[in-house]
Amino acid sequence: MRRKHLEAVEFLSHCAPDNCEVGIILGTGLGGLVRDIDISNSVEYSQIPNFPVSTVESHSGKLIFGKLSGKNIVAMQGRFHYYEGYSMSQVTFPVHVMKELGVKYLIASNACGALNHQFRKTDLMILTSHINLLFDTPLKKLPVNFVDGSRFYSKRLIDLAEKTAIENCISIQKGSYVPVQGPNLETSAEYRMIRRFGGDTVGMSTIPEVTVANNLGIECLGLSIITDEGFPDTLKVAALKDILHAASIAEPKLTLLIRNLVKKLD
C-alpha cells in the first residue's frame, strides 16, 4: 500500500510546497475555509493516482495547497466515508499522503448531531474523545504503534483551540463524538443508547482518519459543527438541506477559529 501512497505523492510533488505543516479535512458543508487560503494549487481527486473520489453531495473533491495564516497547508475539500463503500484503507489514504508531504498537525472537521441536551444546532464542539461504533479499524493491515487511546486528540491542541475560541469570542463546546456507519440517520432508540454510552454527538466520519494520523505520529485536533439535534423525545426529520443550512450559519465561526489556531501552531 505504501507504494500507492508514494505514487500519489510523486504526482503531487510538482504542486505541493516543500513542507506542508498542517493538514485540514473539511467535512459536510464546511468547504468555505478554502476562501481564506492563499491557494498555490488545486487538484481534483480524480487526477491523483490511487486517490478515492468523493461521491457525496456537498463534498467538492479537491486537494488544496497553499498558505493559511502564514503556514503551508494541504486541505481536503471533501472527505470519504465508510458508507460510500470504501475500505478503511481507502478512507484513510489521504492521511498517509499528508504524512509523506510533511504534515505534523491534522485538523479534522465534521458535521454531526447533538445528543447532549446542553448542545444546540450551529454550536461548535472540540472533540476530547470518541466511541468507535464503526466496528472496524484502518490499522489491521498497518504496522501498529498501539497509540494510547487517551491521546488520540492532542491535549495541547485542545487547550490551544479553546484559548483561541475565547480570544475571538467564539462560544464552543467540548465532548465525545460517536461515529456510526450510516448513511441512514439513527433511530430514537439508537440515540438513547449512544447517549447512555457517553456520546455527546454522533456522526459518520473522522475517527478512521484520526486513528491513522495518531499511528503515524501526527498531532490531531477534531472540530465539529452541530447541524441537527438527536433528542429522542423531540426528534425531527433531518433533511440534507437543513443540515447544510445549519453548517452555513456555523461555518464562519469554524473558519475564524481554524484561521487563528493555525497562526499559533509551531
C-alpha positions as CSV (number, residue, x, y, z in Angstrom):
1,M,0.0,0.0,0.0
2,R,2.9,2.4,0.7
3,R,3.8,2.1,-2.9
4,K,0.4,3.6,-3.8
5,H,0.9,6.4,-1.3
6,L,4.2,7.3,-2.8
7,E,2.8,7.2,-6.4
8,A,0.3,9.8,-5.3
9,V,3.0,11.9,-3.5
10,E,5.2,11.8,-6.6
11,F,2.3,13.0,-8.7
12,L,1.7,15.8,-6.2
13,S,5.3,16.8,-5.8
14,H,5.2,19.4,-8.6
15,C,2.3,21.3,-6.9
16,A,2.9,20.7,-3.2
17,P,5.0,23.1,-1.1
18,D,8.4,21.7,0.2
19,N,6.9,21.1,3.6
20,C,3.1,21.1,4.3
21,E,3.0,21.6,8.1
22,V,-0.8,21.4,8.5
23,G,-3.4,19.1,7.1
24,I,-7.0,20.0,7.2
25,I,-10.1,17.8,6.4
26,L,-13.2,19.8,5.6
27,G,-16.4,17.9,6.3
28,T,-20.0,18.3,5.1
29,G,-20.8,21.9,4.2
30,L,-17.5,23.1,5.6
31,G,-15.6,23.9,2.4
32,G,-15.8,27.7,2.9
33,L,-12.4,27.8,4.7
34,V,-10.9,27.5,1.2
35,R,-11.8,31.1,0.6
36,D,-9.2,32.1,3.3
37,I,-6.4,30.0,1.8
38,D,-3.8,31.7,-0.4
39,I,-4.1,28.9,-2.9
40,S,-1.0,27.9,-4.9
41,N,-2.5,24.7,-6.5
42,S,-5.8,22.8,-6.5
43,V,-6.0,19.3,-7.7
44,E,-9.1,17.2,-8.4
45,Y,-9.1,13.9,-6.5
46,S,-9.8,12.1,-9.8
47,Q,-6.5,13.3,-11.2
48,I,-4.4,11.9,-8.3
49,P,-3.1,8.3,-8.7
50,N,-4.9,5.8,-6.4
51,F,-6.9,8.5,-4.7
52,P,-10.5,7.8,-3.9
53,V,-13.2,10.1,-5.3
54,S,-15.9,11.7,-3.1
55,T,-19.4,10.6,-4.1
56,V,-21.4,12.6,-1.5
57,E,-23.3,15.8,-2.4
58,S,-21.6,18.9,-0.7
59,H,-18.1,17.3,-0.9
60,S,-16.3,19.0,-3.7
61,G,-13.4,16.5,-4.1
62,K,-10.3,18.7,-4.3
63,L,-6.9,18.7,-2.7
64,I,-5.9,22.3,-2.0
65,F,-2.3,23.5,-1.5
66,G,-1.4,27.0,-0.2
67,K,-0.9,29.2,2.8
68,L,-3.2,29.8,5.7
69,S,-2.1,32.3,8.4
70,G,1.5,32.0,7.1
71,K,1.7,28.2,7.3
72,N,2.0,25.8,4.4
73,I,-1.2,23.7,4.4
74,V,-2.9,20.9,2.4
75,A,-6.7,20.8,2.7
76,M,-9.1,18.2,1.7
77,Q,-12.2,19.9,0.3
78,G,-14.4,16.9,0.8
79,R,-13.7,13.6,2.5
80,F,-14.5,9.9,2.1
81,H,-16.9,7.9,4.2
82,Y,-17.1,4.2,5.1
83,Y,-20.7,4.1,3.9
84,E,-19.7,5.1,0.4
85,G,-18.4,1.5,0.0
86,Y,-14.8,2.4,0.5
87,S,-12.5,0.3,2.7
88,M,-10.9,1.7,5.7
89,S,-7.6,1.8,3.8
90,Q,-9.2,3.9,1.1
91,V,-10.9,6.3,3.6
92,T,-7.6,7.0,5.2
93,F,-5.4,7.0,2.1
94,P,-5.1,10.8,2.1
95,V,-3.7,10.8,5.7
96,H,-0.8,8.7,4.6
97,V,-0.2,11.1,1.7
98,M,-0.3,14.0,4.1
99,K,2.3,12.3,6.2
100,E,4.6,11.8,3.3
101,L,4.1,15.5,2.4
102,G,5.4,16.5,5.8
103,V,2.2,17.2,7.8
104,K,2.7,17.4,11.5
105,Y,-0.7,18.6,12.6
106,L,-4.1,17.3,11.4
107,I,-7.3,19.4,11.9
108,A,-10.3,17.1,11.1
109,S,-13.7,18.8,11.0
110,N,-17.2,17.3,10.6
111,A,-20.9,17.9,10.8
112,C,-22.7,16.0,13.5
113,G,-25.9,15.6,15.5
114,A,-26.2,16.7,19.2
115,L,-27.1,14.1,21.9
116,N,-26.1,16.2,24.9
117,H,-29.1,18.4,25.8
118,Q,-26.7,21.3,26.6
119,F,-25.7,21.4,22.9
120,R,-27.6,23.1,20.2
121,K,-27.7,23.3,16.4
122,T,-24.9,25.5,15.0
123,D,-22.7,25.1,18.1
124,L,-19.1,24.2,17.6
125,M,-17.5,21.4,19.6
126,I,-13.9,20.3,20.2
127,L,-13.6,16.6,20.3
128,T,-12.0,15.4,23.5
129,S,-12.6,11.6,22.9
130,H,-14.7,9.2,20.9
131,I,-16.5,5.9,21.0
132,N,-16.0,3.9,17.8
133,L,-19.2,2.4,16.6
134,L,-18.0,1.8,13.1
135,F,-16.9,-1.6,14.3
136,D,-13.8,-1.5,12.1
137,T,-10.3,-0.1,12.2
138,P,-7.9,1.1,9.5
139,L,-4.9,-0.3,11.4
140,K,-5.5,-4.0,10.6
141,K,-3.0,-4.1,7.7
142,L,-0.6,-1.5,9.1
143,P,2.4,-1.6,11.4
144,V,0.7,-0.8,14.7
145,N,2.2,1.6,17.3
146,F,-0.5,0.9,19.9
147,V,-1.2,4.6,20.5
148,D,-2.7,5.3,23.9
149,G,-6.4,6.0,23.2
150,S,-6.5,8.8,25.7
151,R,-4.0,10.7,23.5
152,F,-6.0,10.5,20.2
153,Y,-6.8,14.2,20.5
154,S,-3.9,16.3,21.5
155,K,-4.4,18.0,24.9
156,R,-2.1,20.8,23.7
157,L,-4.2,21.4,20.6
158,I,-7.4,21.2,22.6
159,D,-6.2,23.8,25.0
160,L,-4.9,26.0,22.2
161,A,-8.3,25.7,20.3
162,E,-10.2,26.6,23.5
163,K,-8.0,29.6,24.2
164,T,-8.3,30.7,20.6
165,A,-12.1,30.5,20.8
166,I,-12.2,32.6,23.9
167,E,-9.9,35.2,22.4
168,N,-12.2,35.5,19.4
169,C,-15.5,35.5,21.4
170,I,-16.5,32.1,19.9
171,S,-18.7,30.0,22.1
172,I,-17.5,26.4,22.0
173,Q,-18.5,23.0,23.5
174,K,-16.2,20.1,24.3
175,G,-17.3,16.5,24.2
176,S,-17.2,12.9,22.9
177,Y,-18.0,12.1,19.3
178,V,-19.5,8.8,18.2
179,P,-19.2,7.6,14.6
180,V,-21.7,5.2,13.1
181,Q,-21.6,3.5,9.7
182,G,-24.6,5.3,8.1
183,P,-25.7,6.5,5.7
184,N,-29.1,6.3,7.5
185,L,-29.6,8.5,10.5
186,E,-30.2,6.9,13.8
187,T,-33.5,5.7,15.4
188,S,-34.7,7.2,18.7
189,A,-33.6,4.1,20.5
190,E,-30.2,4.3,19.0
191,Y,-29.9,8.0,20.0
192,R,-30.8,7.0,23.6
193,M,-28.3,4.1,23.6
194,I,-25.4,6.3,22.3
195,R,-26.1,9.0,24.8
196,R,-26.1,6.4,27.7
197,F,-22.8,5.2,26.4
198,G,-21.4,8.7,26.9
199,G,-21.6,10.2,23.5
200,D,-22.3,13.9,23.2
201,T,-22.5,14.0,19.4
202,V,-23.0,11.4,16.6
203,G,-21.7,11.4,13.0
204,M,-20.3,9.2,10.3
205,S,-16.7,10.1,9.8
206,T,-13.4,11.4,11.3
207,I,-12.3,8.5,13.6
208,P,-10.6,6.5,10.8
209,E,-8.5,9.5,9.8
210,V,-7.6,10.4,13.3
211,T,-6.7,6.8,14.2
212,V,-4.3,6.5,11.3
213,A,-2.9,10.0,11.9
214,N,-2.1,9.0,15.5
215,N,-0.5,5.8,14.3
216,L,1.7,7.9,12.0
217,G,2.7,10.3,14.8
218,I,0.6,13.3,13.6
219,E,-0.8,15.5,16.3
220,C,-4.6,15.7,15.9
221,L,-7.4,18.1,16.7
222,G,-11.1,17.3,16.0
223,L,-13.7,20.0,15.4
224,S,-17.4,19.6,14.9
225,I,-20.3,21.7,13.7
226,I,-23.6,20.6,15.2
227,T,-26.1,20.6,12.4
228,D,-29.0,18.7,13.9
229,E,-30.3,17.6,17.3
230,G,-30.8,13.9,18.1
231,F,-33.0,14.3,21.2
232,P,-35.3,11.3,21.1
233,D,-38.4,12.9,22.7
234,T,-38.4,15.9,20.2
235,L,-36.9,14.2,17.2
236,K,-37.5,15.9,13.8
237,V,-36.6,14.7,10.3
238,A,-33.1,15.9,9.5
239,A,-33.1,16.8,5.8
240,L,-29.8,17.5,4.0
241,K,-30.8,21.0,3.1
242,D,-31.4,21.8,6.8
243,I,-28.1,20.2,7.7
244,L,-26.3,22.3,5.1
245,H,-28.1,25.4,6.2
246,A,-27.0,24.9,9.8
247,A,-23.5,24.3,8.6
248,S,-23.5,27.6,6.6
249,I,-24.5,29.5,9.8
250,A,-21.8,28.0,11.9
251,E,-19.1,27.8,9.3
252,P,-17.8,31.4,9.7
253,K,-17.1,30.7,13.4
254,L,-15.2,27.5,12.5
255,T,-13.3,29.3,9.8
256,L,-12.3,32.1,12.2
257,L,-11.3,29.5,14.8
258,I,-9.1,27.5,12.4
259,R,-7.5,30.5,10.8
260,N,-6.4,31.9,14.2
261,L,-5.5,28.5,15.5
262,V,-3.2,27.7,12.6
263,K,-1.4,31.0,13.2
264,K,-0.3,29.7,16.7
265,L,1.0,26.3,15.6
266,D,4.8,25.9,15.8
